[in-house]
Amino acid sequence: MVTKGMTRKKVRIMGRGRSGMGKIRSSHVTIKVDKVDFQEKIQRARSIYERDVWMKRKALVDKLKKSGETQTL
């Protein structure tokens, strides 16, 4: 989930000796981590495409577990 964060004001220098106000925006990112039973997801898939997606995700997780790295899914 992504929500609006703080906004900082910044002076922007413009041509002909003028200046303006700019905004530097930020956001809050909330990530929920949960365990997934891949075998159940693969068996309950409604289509071949959905099954293939879950199988690819399972393969990626297995690969990451072997290498000990973290990566965005």
Contacts in CASP RR format, 6 or more apart in sequence:
PFRMAT RR
TARGET T0000
AUTHOR 0000-0000-0000
METHOD contacts of the structure
MODEL  1
MVTKGMTRKKVRIMGRGRSGMGKIRSSHVTIKVDKVDFQEKIQRARSIYE
RDVWMKRKALVDKLKKSGETQTL
1 29 0 8 1.000
1 30 0 8 1.000
2 27 0 8 1.000
2 28 0 8 1.000
2 29 0 8 1.000
2 30 0 8 1.000
3 27 0 8 1.000
3 28 0 8 1.000
3 30 0 8 1.000
4 25 0 8 1.000
4 27 0 8 1.000
4 28 0 8 1.000
5 25 0 8 1.000
5 26 0 8 1.000
5 27 0 8 1.000
5 28 0 8 1.000
6 26 0 8 1.000
7 23 0 8 1.000
7 24 0 8 1.000
7 25 0 8 1.000
7 26 0 8 1.000
8 23 0 8 1.000
8 24 0 8 1.000
8 26 0 8 1.000
9 21 0 8 1.000
9 22 0 8 1.000
9 23 0 8 1.000
9 24 0 8 1.000
10 21 0 8 1.000
10 22 0 8 1.000
10 23 0 8 1.000
10 24 0 8 1.000
11 19 0 8 1.000
11 20 0 8 1.000
11 21 0 8 1.000
11 22 0 8 1.000
12 19 0 8 1.000
12 20 0 8 1.000
12 21 0 8 1.000
12 22 0 8 1.000
13 19 0 8 1.000
13 20 0 8 1.000
14 20 0 8 1.000
36 57 0 8 1.000
38 54 0 8 1.000
38 55 0 8 1.000
38 57 0 8 1.000
38 58 0 8 1.000
38 61 0 8 1.000
41 54 0 8 1.000
42 51 0 8 1.000
42 54 0 8 1.000
42 55 0 8 1.000
42 58 0 8 1.000
45 51 0 8 1.000
45 54 0 8 1.000
57 73 0 8 1.000
60 71 0 8 1.000
60 73 0 8 1.000
61 73 0 8 1.000
64 70 0 8 1.000
64 71 0 8 1.000
END
